[in-house]
């Protein structure tokens, strides 16, 4: 194959220059806004992570029937006999906590439990025998929970029983 030599005069003159986008007046403003938005997001995230507390502080205080279920609570008790329930406390206070329980039947204090010291997320359950001392319908059996050394009742729960002379 023969190569043809092209003279310099016949060659096309093409000049390649770098094409640069010249930043307009908005370019600098947009960069500043982007930097401010990123800094604000990082600052907000840091604040939320250091000040927010995960979860809520609370104590669960409950009564279960004798089989450990939220059913079959004693409704009728014969005078001189006892009935039982399961009393439960669960500590979600995010720290070890001490509790005590007072048991009342128809306004009369019949027992005290405690101190009961529970670690965070620890649960305590105990079978409690109830023995009323008088015949009467609809006697209120109350369980009062005290937290720490406080004298004011923290939580209450109750059930109603009829106390009869015979079953």
C-alpha positions as CSV (number, residue, x, y, z in Angstrom):
1,X,0.0,0.0,0.0
2,X,1.2,3.4,-0.9
3,X,1.1,6.0,1.6
4,X,0.2,9.4,0.5
5,X,2.1,12.2,2.1
6,X,-0.1,15.2,2.9
7,X,1.6,18.4,3.0
8,X,1.4,20.7,5.9
9,X,-0.8,23.2,4.1
10,X,-3.4,20.6,3.4
11,X,-3.7,19.3,6.9
12,X,-6.7,20.3,8.9
13,X,-5.9,22.6,11.7
14,X,-7.7,21.5,14.8
15,X,-6.9,23.0,18.1
16,X,-8.0,21.3,21.3
17,X,-8.5,23.5,24.3
18,X,-9.6,22.5,27.8
19,X,-13.2,23.3,28.4
20,X,-13.6,24.3,32.0
21,X,-16.9,25.2,33.6
22,X,-16.4,28.6,35.0
23,X,-18.0,28.8,38.4
24,X,-20.8,31.2,38.6
25,X,-21.8,33.2,41.6
26,X,-24.1,30.4,42.9
27,X,-21.4,27.8,42.8
28,X,-19.7,29.1,46.0
29,X,-23.0,29.6,47.8
30,X,-24.1,26.0,47.1
31,X,-20.8,24.6,48.4
32,X,-21.2,26.7,51.6
33,X,-24.8,25.5,52.1
34,X,-23.7,21.9,51.6
35,X,-20.9,22.2,54.2
36,X,-23.3,23.9,56.6
37,X,-26.0,21.1,56.1
38,X,-23.4,18.3,56.7
39,X,-22.0,20.0,59.8
40,X,-25.6,20.5,61.2
41,X,-26.5,16.9,60.6
42,X,-23.3,15.6,62.3
43,X,-23.9,18.0,65.2
44,X,-27.5,16.9,65.6
45,X,-26.6,13.3,65.5
46,X,-23.9,13.8,68.2
47,X,-26.4,15.7,70.4
48,X,-29.1,13.0,70.1
49,X,-26.6,10.2,70.8
50,X,-25.2,11.8,73.9
51,X,-28.4,13.1,75.5
52,X,-31.1,10.6,74.6
53,X,-31.8,7.8,77.0
54,X,-32.7,4.5,75.5
55,X,-36.0,3.2,76.9
56,X,-38.2,4.3,79.7
57,X,-37.6,3.7,83.4
58,X,-40.4,1.7,85.0
59,X,-41.2,-1.2,87.4
60,X,-43.7,-3.9,86.6
61,X,-45.8,-5.0,89.6
62,X,-48.4,-7.7,89.0
63,X,-50.5,-10.5,90.4
64,X,-50.9,-13.9,88.8
65,X,-53.3,-16.7,89.6
66,X,-51.9,-19.8,91.5
67,X,-50.9,-21.5,88.2
68,X,-48.8,-18.5,87.2
69,X,-51.2,-17.1,84.6
70,X,-53.2,-13.9,84.5
71,X,-56.4,-15.9,85.3
72,X,-58.1,-18.1,87.9
73,X,-57.6,-15.6,90.7
74,X,-59.2,-16.7,94.0
75,X,-62.7,-15.2,94.2
76,X,-64.1,-17.2,97.2
77,X,-62.3,-18.1,100.3
78,X,-63.6,-20.0,103.3
79,X,-62.9,-18.4,106.6
80,X,-59.9,-20.2,108.2
81,X,-58.6,-21.4,104.9
82,X,-56.1,-19.7,102.6
83,X,-55.9,-19.0,98.9
84,X,-52.7,-18.2,97.0
85,X,-51.6,-15.9,94.2
86,X,-48.2,-15.2,92.7
87,X,-46.9,-11.7,93.2
88,X,-44.3,-10.4,90.7
89,X,-41.9,-7.4,90.4
90,X,-39.7,-6.7,87.4
91,X,-37.1,-4.0,87.6
92,X,-36.7,-1.8,84.4
93,X,-35.3,1.2,86.3
94,X,-31.8,1.0,84.6
95,X,-30.2,0.5,88.0
96,X,-30.4,-1.9,91.0
97,X,-33.5,-1.1,93.0
98,X,-34.8,-2.1,96.4
99,X,-38.5,-2.7,96.9
100,X,-40.8,-3.7,99.8
101,X,-44.4,-4.8,99.6
102,X,-47.2,-4.4,102.1
103,X,-50.3,-6.7,101.9
104,X,-53.6,-5.4,103.1
105,X,-56.9,-7.3,103.4
106,X,-60.0,-5.1,103.8
107,X,-57.9,-2.2,105.0
108,X,-55.9,-4.3,107.6
109,X,-52.2,-4.8,107.1
110,X,-51.6,-8.6,107.1
111,X,-48.0,-8.9,105.9
112,X,-44.8,-7.2,104.6
113,X,-42.2,-8.5,102.2
114,X,-38.8,-7.1,101.7
115,X,-36.4,-5.6,101.2
116,X,-36.4,-7.2,97.7
117,X,-33.3,-6.0,95.8
118,X,-33.4,-6.5,92.1
119,X,-30.7,-5.8,89.5
120,X,-31.6,-4.1,86.3
121,X,-33.9,-6.3,84.2
122,X,-34.2,-8.8,87.1
123,X,-37.6,-10.3,87.9
124,X,-38.9,-11.6,91.3
125,X,-41.9,-13.9,91.8
126,X,-43.3,-15.3,95.0
127,X,-46.3,-17.4,95.9
128,X,-48.3,-15.5,98.5
129,X,-50.9,-17.1,100.8
130,X,-54.0,-15.0,101.7
131,X,-55.8,-15.9,104.9
132,X,-58.7,-13.5,105.7
133,X,-59.7,-13.1,109.3
134,X,-63.4,-12.1,109.0
135,X,-66.5,-13.1,106.9
136,X,-67.5,-10.4,104.5
137,X,-68.3,-10.1,100.8
138,X,-66.0,-8.2,98.4
139,X,-63.0,-7.8,100.6
140,X,-60.3,-5.8,98.9
141,X,-56.9,-7.6,98.9
142,X,-54.3,-4.9,98.2
143,X,-50.6,-5.1,97.4
144,X,-48.6,-1.9,97.9
145,X,-45.2,-1.6,96.4
146,X,-42.6,0.8,97.9
147,X,-39.4,1.8,96.1
148,X,-36.2,2.2,98.1
149,X,-36.7,3.9,101.5
150,X,-39.7,5.9,100.3
151,X,-42.7,6.2,102.6
152,X,-45.1,6.9,99.8
153,X,-46.6,4.0,97.8
154,X,-45.0,3.6,94.4
155,X,-47.4,1.2,92.8
156,X,-50.6,-0.6,93.9
157,X,-52.5,-3.6,92.6
158,X,-55.5,-5.5,94.1
159,X,-58.1,-8.2,93.8
160,X,-61.5,-8.8,95.4
161,X,-62.5,-11.9,97.4
162,X,-65.7,-13.0,99.1
163,X,-65.0,-14.6,102.5
164,X,-67.7,-17.1,103.5
165,X,-68.3,-19.3,106.6
166,X,-68.5,-22.5,104.4
167,X,-67.5,-23.4,100.8
